[in-house]
């Protein structure tokens, strides 16, 4: 089998490849990087980054390591909330974990949206930790959270 070839069928994209692609896209957007800019950092073409983001191409272990360094995330970032594999385990979390009181299930949150990326970027652009805490308190008050 050739590198990057699908183990399933040629028409079917592996759910884990799609998940890793989404995590790649999400982090790239959080850092305000274009596909072209990330491609240049990694020594790729923007089309290759695009294929990784859509899950059309599998990311090798060495490429994943390079991406982690470029995006400043641990390798585990790409496997958080990963879909269940054919071996019966998912991501790095234990199956059946209960949510903390008042916690929103991550599946309901859209971390890949531009709005979320803009909000997180703006929040961390506030240098004063006390002001950031006040912003968080305000948002929680507006959503009736404790």
Rosetta silent file (secondary structure, phi, psi, omega in degrees, C-alpha in Angstrom):
SEQUENCE: XXXXXXXXXXXXXXXXXXXXXXXXXXXXXXXXXXXXXXXXXXXXXXXXXXXXXXXXXXXXXXXXXXXXXXXXXXXXXXXXXXXXXXXXXXXXXXXXXXXXXXXXXXXXXXXXXXXXXXXXXXXXXXXXXXXXXXXXXXXXXXXXXX
SCORE:     score description
SCORE:     0.000 S_00000001
   1 L     0.000  139.852 -178.405    0.000    0.000    0.000 S_00000001
   2 L   -78.866  155.127  174.324    1.303    3.465   -0.838 S_00000001
   3 L   -58.661  145.696 -179.771    1.813    6.170    1.821 S_00000001
   4 L    69.499    0.875  177.638   -1.338    8.224    2.426 S_00000001
   5 L   -73.217  148.005 -178.883   -3.457    5.526    0.762 S_00000001
   6 L   -77.046  136.727  176.872   -6.756    4.810    2.456 S_00000001
   7 L   -79.577  -27.047  179.945   -7.033    1.557    4.379 S_00000001
   8 L   -80.612 -112.793  175.182  -10.803    1.524    3.923 S_00000001
   9 L  -116.314  164.648 -179.258  -11.971    2.330    0.417 S_00000001
  10 L   -66.358  -23.992 -177.517  -10.738    5.001   -1.964 S_00000001
  11 L   -87.467  -17.608 -171.059  -14.090    6.794   -1.728 S_00000001
  12 L  -105.198  128.559  177.617  -14.331    6.805    2.061 S_00000001
  13 L   -92.295  131.533 -179.950  -12.413    9.212    4.295 S_00000001
  14 L   -63.874  133.389 -179.298  -11.396    7.772    7.638 S_00000001
  15 H   -58.306  -34.266  178.911  -13.184    9.565   10.541 S_00000001
  16 H   -69.863  -37.860  176.074   -9.910    9.953   12.438 S_00000001
  17 H   -62.353  -39.854  177.444   -8.260   11.584    9.404 S_00000001
  18 H   -64.977  -41.989 -179.638  -11.217   13.997    9.238 S_00000001
  19 H   -62.342  -47.377  179.150  -10.921   14.697   12.974 S_00000001
  20 H   -61.831  -39.842  177.196   -7.195   15.440   12.742 S_00000001
  21 H   -61.674  -41.717  178.802   -7.869   17.686    9.746 S_00000001
  22 H   -65.373  -41.655  178.174  -10.498   19.625   11.676 S_00000001
  23 H   -64.040  -38.773  177.116   -8.136   20.041   14.630 S_00000001
  24 H   -61.341  -48.921 -179.395   -5.433   21.250   12.217 S_00000001
  25 H   -61.839  -43.727 -178.979   -7.807   23.787   10.651 S_00000001
  26 H   -59.999  -48.871 -178.451   -9.064   24.958   14.055 S_00000001
  27 H   -67.281  -38.833  177.890   -5.574   25.568   15.420 S_00000001
  28 H   -59.148  -44.362  179.807   -4.401   27.219   12.199 S_00000001
  29 H   -67.214  -38.010  177.833   -7.334   29.635   12.423 S_00000001
  30 H   -59.612  -34.245 -179.636   -6.696   30.311   16.121 S_00000001
  31 L   -89.446    3.968 -179.148   -3.185   31.413   15.180 S_00000001
  32 L    58.324   38.566  177.612   -4.498   33.514   12.263 S_00000001
  33 L   -99.690  138.409  171.826   -2.472   31.507    9.760 S_00000001
  34 L   -80.876  165.447  175.060   -3.581   31.056    6.178 S_00000001
  35 H   -60.550  -38.634 -179.481   -3.197   27.664    4.534 S_00000001
  36 H   -64.126  -44.169 -179.371   -0.448   29.199    2.423 S_00000001
  37 H   -64.720  -45.271  178.488    1.464   30.533    5.452 S_00000001
  38 H   -63.092  -39.891  178.594    1.248   27.199    7.301 S_00000001
  39 H   -59.034  -44.071  179.717    2.314   25.406    4.125 S_00000001
  40 H   -63.358  -41.106  178.843    5.424   27.580    3.855 S_00000001
  41 H   -60.923  -40.273 -176.359    6.295   26.923    7.522 S_00000001
  42 H   -89.133   -5.365 -178.142    5.969   23.162    6.955 S_00000001
  43 L    73.599   36.055 -179.136    7.623   23.138    3.515 S_00000001
  44 L  -121.467  179.185  169.471    4.401   22.072    1.765 S_00000001
  45 L   -95.871  158.569  179.192    2.020   23.492   -0.797 S_00000001
  46 H   -64.817  -26.996  178.286   -1.245   25.035    0.373 S_00000001
  47 H   -65.508  -36.536  177.766   -3.034   22.253   -1.536 S_00000001
  48 H   -65.909  -42.576  176.881   -1.337   19.661    0.690 S_00000001
  49 H   -61.403  -42.665  178.899   -2.464   21.538    3.813 S_00000001
  50 H   -59.347  -43.489  179.357   -5.959   21.720    2.315 S_00000001
  51 H   -66.086  -39.375  175.546   -5.987   17.943    1.752 S_00000001
  52 H   -61.667  -45.146 -177.526   -4.822   17.317    5.326 S_00000001
  53 H   -63.571  -31.662  179.755   -7.554   19.623    6.651 S_00000001
  54 L   -89.765   -2.451  179.903  -10.239   17.785    4.696 S_00000001
  55 L    78.620    6.896 -178.565   -8.923   14.366    5.734 S_00000001
  56 L   -71.042  -30.806  175.961   -8.213   13.464    2.109 S_00000001
  57 L  -118.204  138.465  175.671   -4.552   12.767    2.963 S_00000001
  58 L   -77.145  147.223  177.980   -3.359   11.028    6.103 S_00000001
  59 L   -94.873  122.050  178.401   -0.837   12.802    8.283 S_00000001
  60 L   -71.636  164.223  179.897    2.278   10.710    8.932 S_00000001
  61 H   -60.065  -43.213 -179.045    3.776   10.590   12.425 S_00000001
  62 H   -67.994  -37.747  177.485    6.745   12.737   11.398 S_00000001
  63 H   -67.903  -39.532  178.305    4.489   15.303    9.691 S_00000001
  64 H   -61.137  -41.704  177.756    2.207   15.372   12.739 S_00000001
  65 H   -61.166  -43.963  178.160    5.241   16.078   14.918 S_00000001
  66 H   -62.928  -41.645  178.887    6.264   18.957   12.622 S_00000001
  67 H   -62.720  -41.849  179.276    2.710   20.337   12.708 S_00000001
  68 H   -60.316  -42.996  178.025    2.681   20.204   16.505 S_00000001
  69 H   -64.584  -44.583 -178.703    5.895   22.208   16.654 S_00000001
  70 H   -65.937  -36.510 -176.040    4.645   24.754   14.116 S_00000001
  71 H   -95.136   -1.335  177.641    1.252   25.124   15.817 S_00000001
  72 L    56.505   51.795  175.796    2.686   25.012   19.360 S_00000001
  73 L  -135.154  154.199  174.368    0.467   22.173   20.593 S_00000001
  74 L   -74.523  160.284  179.474    1.220   18.745   22.077 S_00000001
  75 H   -57.682  -35.335 -178.631    0.597   15.674   19.912 S_00000001
  76 H   -61.033  -22.948  178.083   -2.336   14.774   22.168 S_00000001
  77 H   -52.671  -41.915 -175.690   -4.144   17.912   20.925 S_00000001
  78 H   -72.635  -13.511 -177.748   -4.949   16.143   17.666 S_00000001
  79 H  -110.364   -0.680  176.342   -6.516   13.172   19.454 S_00000001
  80 L   -62.480  131.324  178.892   -8.687   15.009   21.985 S_00000001
  81 L    59.526   27.836  179.891  -12.316   13.939   21.453 S_00000001
  82 L   -65.898  150.409  178.324  -11.268   11.662   18.602 S_00000001
  83 L   -66.502  154.672  179.264  -13.928    9.326   17.203 S_00000001
  84 E   -60.995  134.385  179.702  -14.011    5.755   18.435 S_00000001
  85 L   -86.638  173.451  177.953  -11.622    3.571   16.478 S_00000001
  86 L   -69.061   -9.218  177.761  -12.310    0.102   15.162 S_00000001
  87 L   -91.683   -2.631  173.136  -10.333   -1.125   18.190 S_00000001
  88 L    91.642   12.269  175.654  -12.999    0.244   20.542 S_00000001
  89 L  -127.864  157.155 -178.813  -11.271    3.208   22.165 S_00000001
  90 E  -127.889  137.125  172.771  -11.492    6.903   21.474 S_00000001
  91 L    45.543 -143.204 -178.214   -8.954    9.674   21.816 S_00000001
  92 L  -109.932   -5.552 -177.537   -7.110   10.029   25.070 S_00000001
  93 L   -88.921  155.078  176.447  -10.130   10.250   27.399 S_00000001
  94 L   -78.429  138.597  178.551  -11.660    7.371   29.278 S_00000001
  95 L   -63.795  142.808  174.287  -14.988    6.223   27.923 S_00000001
  96 L    80.452   13.266  178.271  -18.003    7.104   30.031 S_00000001
  97 L   -65.957  139.157  178.171  -16.491   10.049   31.897 S_00000001
  98 L   -85.677  150.159  176.816  -19.124   12.245   33.491 S_00000001
  99 L   -74.062  151.650  172.083  -19.203   15.978   32.850 S_00000001
 100 L   -70.035  156.979 -179.384  -18.343   18.346   35.657 S_00000001
 101 L   -57.581  127.236  178.892  -21.301   20.211   37.109 S_00000001
 102 L    80.434    0.414 -178.228  -22.344   22.968   34.686 S_00000001
 103 L   -78.251  137.239  176.601  -19.913   21.794   32.006 S_00000001
 104 L   -88.294  131.658  177.202  -21.059   21.989   28.390 S_00000001
 105 L   -58.269  133.721 -177.174  -20.352   18.871   26.324 S_00000001
 106 H   -60.502  -27.323 -179.177  -17.528   19.717   23.910 S_00000001
 107 H   -64.708  -21.664  179.440  -19.483   18.206   21.031 S_00000001
 108 H   -84.818  -14.494 -178.822  -21.963   21.099   21.357 S_00000001
 109 L   -93.586  142.009 -179.718  -19.238   23.726   21.022 S_00000001
 110 L  -106.995   88.825 -178.954  -17.941   24.760   17.613 S_00000001
 111 L   -75.223   -8.606 -177.527  -14.218   25.369   18.060 S_00000001
 112 L   -94.142   -3.162 -177.043  -13.700   25.509   14.310 S_00000001
 113 L   -77.748  152.218  177.981  -15.821   28.602   13.673 S_00000001
 114 H   -64.035  -37.720 -179.841  -14.239   31.936   12.808 S_00000001
 115 H   -60.724  -44.001  178.894  -16.332   33.587   15.520 S_00000001
 116 H   -64.414  -45.517  179.486  -14.889   31.300   18.207 S_00000001
 117 H   -60.751  -42.489  178.780  -11.344   31.820   16.944 S_00000001
 118 H   -63.655  -41.900  179.939  -11.871   35.619   16.918 S_00000001
 119 H   -63.385  -46.852 -179.540  -13.307   35.549   20.443 S_00000001
 120 H   -64.782  -42.330  179.296  -10.426   33.485   21.841 S_00000001
 121 H   -61.947  -45.747  179.896   -7.850   35.620   20.028 S_00000001
 122 H   -63.508  -41.819  179.476   -9.411   38.858   21.342 S_00000001
 123 H   -58.662  -47.708 -178.123   -9.621   37.439   24.863 S_00000001
 124 H   -78.054   -9.705  173.029   -5.926   36.540   24.927 S_00000001
 125 H   -79.639  -11.940  174.286   -4.997   39.900   23.405 S_00000001
 126 L   -79.405  111.320 -173.092   -6.138   41.479   26.689 S_00000001
 127 L   -71.676  -34.628 -175.058   -2.809   41.643   28.528 S_00000001
 128 L   -79.108  115.314 -179.450   -4.136   42.298   32.032 S_00000001
 129 H   -58.804  -32.030  179.301   -5.174   39.002   33.717 S_00000001
 130 H   -67.497  -39.081  177.655   -7.594   40.887   35.991 S_00000001
 131 H   -67.492  -40.694  177.247   -9.368   42.368   32.962 S_00000001
 132 H   -60.039  -40.710  178.671   -9.528   38.916   31.303 S_00000001
 133 H   -62.840  -40.315  178.636  -11.114   37.543   34.490 S_00000001
 134 H   -64.683  -38.190  177.504  -13.697   40.356   34.409 S_00000001
 135 H   -62.898  -46.197  178.646  -14.486   39.525   30.761 S_00000001
 136 H   -61.856  -43.845  177.585  -14.986   35.871   31.666 S_00000001
 137 H   -60.891  -40.059  178.566  -17.156   36.839   34.651 S_00000001
 138 H   -63.315  -46.462  179.645  -19.253   39.089   32.383 S_00000001
 139 H   -62.260  -43.473  178.577  -19.793   36.346   29.817 S_00000001
 140 H   -62.248  -41.167  178.805  -20.727   33.878   32.543 S_00000001
 141 H   -63.596  -37.170 -179.140  -23.175   36.388   34.035 S_00000001
 142 H   -70.102  -25.186 -179.484  -24.757   36.933   30.633 S_00000001
 143 L  -102.995    7.834  179.322  -25.266   33.164   30.216 S_00000001
 144 L    60.645   32.482  175.769  -26.475   32.621   33.800 S_00000001
 145 L   -95.630  154.545  175.608  -23.527   30.340   34.612 S_00000001
 146 L   -81.365    0.000    0.000  -21.863   30.247   38.026 S_00000001
